Amino acid sequence: MKITTLEKIMTYFQDGMTLMIGGFGGVGNPPTLIDAILQAGISDITLISNDTAFPEVGVGQLITQRRIKKAIVSHIGSNPNAGTQMTAGDLEVEFSPQGTLAERVRAGGVGLGGILLDIGLNTIAEEGKEKVWVDGRPYLLEKPLTAEVAIIHAKQADPFGNLIYDTSARNFSPLVAMAGEITIAEVDEIVEVGELDPEAVVTPGVFVDWIVPSKGVNWKWAWEKT
């Protein structure tokens, strides 16, 4: 059984770690785990995530409180703090197009040595990347992404770690779940073995090391503010 407590999994979070977080614009970010990282004072993190959310929402809180030294993301436009820190040289940002980022995470999760793409050929995006020729055509090698710890947010789990996501919170999380050396799922509800519809399970339990009950979202979404 993989159900544990927040206190027991905190040993996985260390200064200077590589941390991968599921979600998109804060939706699917695990609120309880992010809050625990903030409370523990973890810093100098290399973050791999689709985006940096909003200043006070989800993963954006790690940016706002300057816990991230490098972010590998597809965009930062909704979090002005990320832009300010990047411009000041306080935050290193590595951009990948969203589809490329998703494929790099998937490649890391399934053990591929990388993926070949023609996106960015003959542009500034070539810099620092190996060019590979296949059947006479050039491609850029995009390297896989993995992390020491991956954290995700799911709607339901059983004690074996099989996960069901809530609507669009599904997005990057199934890929992120595969790419962590340790994957921790924060879940809203834990049900008994056999209660989950197997056809609805998106992430099989084999990809999940630990399950932590969620305390719920602790930020306000844009549509909730007056």
Protein Blocks (a to p, Z undefined) as FASTA:
>chain_A
ZZdcfklmmmmpcghiacddedeehiopafklmmmmmmnopahiacddfblcjfkgcjll
mmmnopafbdcdfbfklmmklmmmmmnopaccddddfklmmmmmmmmmnopabdcdfehp
aiaklgopacddeehiacddddddddfbdcdddfbdcfkopacdehjlmmmmmmmmmmpf
bdcdddfbdcdehjacfklpmbdfklpmbdcddebjabdcfklpZZ
